[in-house]
Amino acid sequence: MGTLTVVFIALGLFLIGGVISFAKQGMPKGVIVLLGLCAAMSLAAGLLRI
């Protein structure tokens, strides 16, 4: 795996943790959805580069 792939996957997992944390804190749904979309795109970019 390349370095960029690892960075994208790590970023996606970090953002998923943020989504879970924000959901527990009761943040606005728009922020959670936006962060979730960013996490999904980051993970997809990392997995497609493998």
Secondary structure, DSSP 8 states (H G I E B T S, - for coil): --HHHHHHHHHHHHHHHHHHHHHHHT--HHHHHHHHHHHHHHHHHHHHT-
